[in-house]
Amino acid sequence: MQLFRASIAHFPKQTTQFDNDIAIFKDGGLLVNDNEIKDIGEFHVIAERYPAATVSDFSGKWILPGLIDSHLHYPQTQSIAHYGEQLLSWLENYTFPTEMQFENSAHATTIANVFLNQLLRNGTTTGFVFTTVHKESCHALFSAASDIDMAIVAGKVCMDRNCPRELRDNAETAQADSAQLIETWHNKGRSRYALTPRFAPTSTEAQLAALGELAEQYSDVFIQTHLSENLDEIAWVKSLFPQADGYLDVYDKYNLVRERSVFGHGIHLTPTEWARLGESGATIAFCPTSNLFLGSGLFDMTAARANNVHVAMATDVGAGTTFNMFKTYGDAYKVSQLRNEPISPLEGFYLMTQGAAVAHALDHEIGNLNPGSTADFIVVEPRFDELTRLRIKEDVEFDDVFFALSILGDDRAIDQTWINGTCRYKKED
């Protein structure tokens, strides 16, 4: 048994009362046995309860649940930070050319390992990931994540129109390949599968219907795609699906709107769409850095709350500009300021930990530090350089620490990242 001593913060349950329901231990103890959290509380209490435990002392640092990134694209690790495009031209000029390389298994494996290393050094322990149309890219990511016992939800992108010929499948192959990948990877170890039509414009009705059949056959798989990110995109969807009652309805007609459906963006939703999302139990992945970078718009958190829609934070790398979830909240705060409805630091922390886990029905396993949860956690050094030592005092409250790091922090704030009870990243001295 290992006993970790540090300041500790987490949300032990689902809540909208962020100030009241966060659990904070200024001198805390986290007991881990093998890959599972066994106990949590004040250090002196836990130490007395388990005198034989080996103590790792991180006093002055914070232990937090591993962070959950609910929407990102691992092939775009190498296309991040290109200048000057909006969504549709970004896809054409940067995304599609990059993804053509992933037919090569060796290339896919190389980028998968770089991608996972970037997650770990930024404190992310679970990712909801788009691969490419190639099965090889999916196998490469799941294999690399499995090697380190990392929780990954991922799927082969499905596209049978409005994309380069080299990246097209068809309704039959999309269904067959996805079914094969489900059988190979879903619920194997910590891997879970997500049916992944890229977005409505790149799938025919036949392909969406084929994926909808799989969604009914495999009721516990995830579904991930994009929704209402860009006004030109929405107009395009309307022209391609004239019989649909809006963008969300395109997916809804094919049984793709339900619990464990994760829709990236959702910036320009109608009242009817907001209501349907709340009713269905689906999740919106809020991607503020990407929304700002591509000039897509400002997410309406007030509408999400009013309609009881699950919201989870996400980087959306590579249109997103950072792998760091703290900085992603920093941009979410700026977006919400522009809408005159600032998202508090504690709510931001919730949306990348327990709130995301609840949205994805995974809170029995991740997102918190409850006894029985998997030992995915991070050790955070908030005072990692001259400026943060000046700004963040040693005795300040957690919400101030988290907010300061969302503005001033980067991967240097992550001291260690633990996956399934094993340290998989340690910052070099």
Sequence and secondary structure as in RCSB ss.txt:
>XXXX:A:sequence
MQLFRASIAHFPKQTTQFDNDIAIFKDGGLLVNDNEIKDIGEFHVIAERYPAATVSDFSGKWILPGLIDSHLHYP
QTQSIAHYGEQLLSWLENYTFPTEMQFENSAHATTIANVFLNQLLRNGTTTGFVFTTVHKESCHALFSAASDIDM
AIVAGKVCMDRNCPRELRDNAETAQADSAQLIETWHNKGRSRYALTPRFAPTSTEAQLAALGELAEQYSDVFIQT
HLSENLDEIAWVKSLFPQADGYLDVYDKYNLVRERSVFGHGIHLTPTEWARLGESGATIAFCPTSNLFLGSGLFD
MTAARANNVHVAMATDVGAGTTFNMFKTYGDAYKVSQLRNEPISPLEGFYLMTQGAAVAHALDHEIGNLNPGSTA
DFIVVEPRFDELTRLRIKEDVEFDDVFFALSILGDDRAIDQTWINGTCRYKKED
>XXXX:A:secstr
 EEEEEEEEE  S  S HHHH EEEEEEEEEEETTEEEEEEEHHHHHHH TTSEEEEEEEEEEEE EEEEEEEGG
GGGTTT  S  HHHHIIIIIHHHHGGGGSHHHHHHHHHHHHHHHHHTTEEEEEEE  SSHHHHHHHHHHHHHTT 
EEEEE EE  SSS GGG   HHHHHHHHHHHHHHHTTBTTEEEEEEE  GGGS HHHHHHHHHHHHHSTTSEEEE
EES  HHHHHHHHHH TTSSSHHHHHHTTT  STTEEEEE  S  HHHHHHHHHHT EEEE HHHHHHTT     
HHHHHHTT EEEE   TTTSS S HHHHHHHHHHHHHHTT    HHHHHHHTTHHHHHHTT TTTSSS  TTSB 
 EEEE S  SHHHHHHS TT  HHHHHHHHHHH  GGGEEEEEETTEEEEE   
